[in-house]
């Protein structure tokens, strides 16, 4: 597995469709958390604020993995019913538009956690 030094490097290695969706996610995260900075963590794109990772994402073969940690999965459970989730992961199908409003709400929840916690 290739180790990425930057999100730009990560993005260049993606197939075109995955790159497009990953770039939409990247833009959503930049808008949702303007004070956060991008980084690679666990070899995935992530944003961090106050020295703590807010969320990660990863362009898998069949879906975009969104990793906001466990608390938002519980807090937004009603809004996540139509998505496959696990303890800290939301699977976003490539053939569906990204739920921009929900992603932004989850990021705001996490920014609040990392700035107050």
Secondary structure, 3 states (H helix, E strand, C coil): CCCCCCHHHHHHCCCHHHHHHHHHHHHHHHHHCCCCEEEEECCEEEEEECCEEEEEEEECCCEEEEECCHHHHHHCHHHHCCCEECCCCEEEECCCCCCHHHHHHHHHHHHHHHHHC
